[in-house]
Amino acid sequence: METGEDYSDTDLHGQHWDQRHFTACDFTEADLRGLTTAGCTFTDCDFTRADLGESAHRSTAFRSCKFDRATLTDTEFVGCTLIGSTFVDCRFLPITLRDSDLTLVSLTAAALRKSTLTGLRFREANLMDADLRDTDLREADLTGARLTGTKLTGADLRGARVDANGLVQATLRGARVDLDTAIAFAVAHGLDIG
């Protein structure tokens, strides 16, 4: 386990890390392009202005980490947990997120248009003002997510779980929904069904 280590402005390009554990480590402005991780954990780590482009992460945990102006283009997170992490002004597209848990994540104003976010867990996530237009969110769990100003225009929400507050707060024009969500949307907007 590595605790409090300073990797800021370090070239770690193309490395492979397996079962490594980092706590309160500083990766500010580190070159992490092409990094691959498997079964690693990062807790309370700082990735401010780090370049994680073309990196791939499998079964890795990023818990309460800070990604401020980080580059995440062509990055893959598969079977990962990003619980409680904060993303501010990051470059995402294109990005791959599969079978991952983004509970309590802050993605305020994140630009994720046309991304595939199928089946992800966004429970109680902060998605305020995020651009999720034309995004595939089928089977995603958005329970308790803050969606004020979130753009979900044209998004596919079939099978997604969205509570009444989210259905009122987000912009949903042209979104694809299943019958249950359509009824919940109508009820959330004050319609009397039946």
MOQUIDA-V73106 format. One record per residue. N is the residue number from 1. SS is DSSP state (A for helix, B for strand, O for the rest). NEAR is the number of other C-alpha atoms within 8 Angstrom. Layout:
# MOQUIDA-V73106
n:N ss:SS near:NEAR
n:N ss:SS near:NEAR
This chain:
# MOQUIDA-V73106
n:1 ss:O near:6
n:2 ss:B near:8
n:3 ss:B near:8
n:4 ss:O near:8
n:5 ss:O near:8
n:6 ss:B near:7
n:7 ss:O near:10
n:8 ss:O near:9
n:9 ss:O near:9
n:10 ss:O near:9
n:11 ss:B near:7
n:12 ss:O near:10
n:13 ss:O near:9
n:14 ss:O near:9
n:15 ss:O near:8
n:16 ss:B near:7
n:17 ss:B near:10
n:18 ss:B near:8
n:19 ss:O near:9
n:20 ss:O near:9
n:21 ss:B near:9
n:22 ss:B near:12
n:23 ss:B near:12
n:24 ss:O near:12
n:25 ss:O near:14
n:26 ss:B near:12
n:27 ss:O near:15
n:28 ss:O near:12
n:29 ss:O near:12
n:30 ss:O near:15
n:31 ss:B near:12
n:32 ss:O near:14
n:33 ss:O near:12
n:34 ss:O near:12
n:35 ss:O near:15
n:36 ss:B near:12
n:37 ss:B near:13
n:38 ss:B near:11
n:39 ss:O near:11
n:40 ss:O near:13
n:41 ss:B near:12
n:42 ss:B near:13
n:43 ss:B near:12
n:44 ss:O near:11
n:45 ss:O near:14
n:46 ss:B near:12
n:47 ss:O near:15
n:48 ss:O near:12
n:49 ss:O near:12
n:50 ss:O near:15
n:51 ss:B near:12
n:52 ss:O near:15
n:53 ss:O near:12
n:54 ss:O near:12
n:55 ss:O near:14
n:56 ss:B near:11
n:57 ss:B near:12
n:58 ss:B near:12
n:59 ss:O near:11
n:60 ss:O near:13
n:61 ss:B near:13
n:62 ss:B near:13
n:63 ss:B near:13
n:64 ss:O near:12
n:65 ss:O near:15
n:66 ss:B near:12
n:67 ss:B near:15
n:68 ss:B near:12
n:69 ss:O near:12
n:70 ss:O near:15
n:71 ss:B near:12
n:72 ss:O near:15
n:73 ss:O near:12
n:74 ss:O near:12
n:75 ss:B near:14
n:76 ss:B near:11
n:77 ss:B near:12
n:78 ss:B near:12
n:79 ss:O near:11
n:80 ss:O near:14
n:81 ss:B near:12
n:82 ss:O near:15
n:83 ss:O near:13
n:84 ss:O near:12
n:85 ss:O near:14
n:86 ss:B near:12
n:87 ss:B near:14
n:88 ss:B near:12
n:89 ss:O near:9
n:90 ss:O near:12
n:91 ss:B near:10
n:92 ss:O near:12
n:93 ss:O near:10
n:94 ss:O near:8
n:95 ss:B near:11
n:96 ss:B near:12
n:97 ss:B near:11
n:98 ss:B near:11
n:99 ss:O near:9
n:100 ss:O near:13
n:101 ss:B near:12
n:102 ss:O near:14
n:103 ss:O near:12
n:104 ss:O near:12
n:105 ss:O near:15
n:106 ss:B near:11
n:107 ss:O near:13
n:108 ss:O near:11
n:109 ss:O near:12
n:110 ss:O near:13
n:111 ss:B near:10
n:112 ss:O near:12
n:113 ss:O near:9
n:114 ss:O near:9
n:115 ss:O near:13
n:116 ss:B near:9
n:117 ss:O near:13
n:118 ss:O near:10
n:119 ss:O near:12
n:120 ss:O near:15
n:121 ss:B near:11
n:122 ss:O near:15
n:123 ss:O near:12
n:124 ss:O near:12
n:125 ss:O near:15
n:126 ss:B near:12
n:127 ss:O near:15
n:128 ss:O near:12
n:129 ss:O near:12
n:130 ss:O near:14
n:131 ss:B near:12
n:132 ss:O near:15
n:133 ss:O near:12
n:134 ss:O near:13
n:135 ss:O near:15
n:136 ss:B near:12
n:137 ss:O near:15
n:138 ss:O near:12
n:139 ss:O near:12
n:140 ss:O near:15
n:141 ss:B near:12
n:142 ss:O near:14
n:143 ss:O near:10
n:144 ss:O near:11
n:145 ss:O near:13
n:146 ss:B near:10
n:147 ss:O near:13
n:148 ss:O near:10
n:149 ss:O near:10
n:150 ss:O near:15
n:151 ss:B near:12
n:152 ss:O near:15
n:153 ss:O near:12
n:154 ss:O near:12
n:155 ss:O near:15
n:156 ss:B near:12
n:157 ss:O near:14
n:158 ss:O near:11
n:159 ss:O near:9
n:160 ss:O near:12
n:161 ss:B near:10
n:162 ss:O near:12
n:163 ss:O near:9
n:164 ss:A near:9
n:165 ss:A near:9
n:166 ss:A near:13
n:167 ss:A near:12
n:168 ss:A near:9
n:169 ss:A near:10
n:170 ss:O near:12
n:171 ss:B near:9
n:172 ss:O near:11
n:173 ss:O near:7
n:174 ss:O near:7
n:175 ss:O near:12
n:176 ss:B near:9
n:177 ss:O near:10
n:178 ss:O near:9
n:179 ss:A near:6
n:180 ss:A near:6
n:181 ss:A near:11
n:182 ss:A near:9
n:183 ss:A near:9
n:184 ss:A near:10
n:185 ss:A near:11
n:186 ss:A near:11
n:187 ss:A near:10
n:188 ss:A near:11
n:189 ss:O near:7
n:190 ss:O near:6
n:191 ss:O near:7
n:192 ss:O near:6
n:193 ss:O near:6
n:194 ss:O near:2
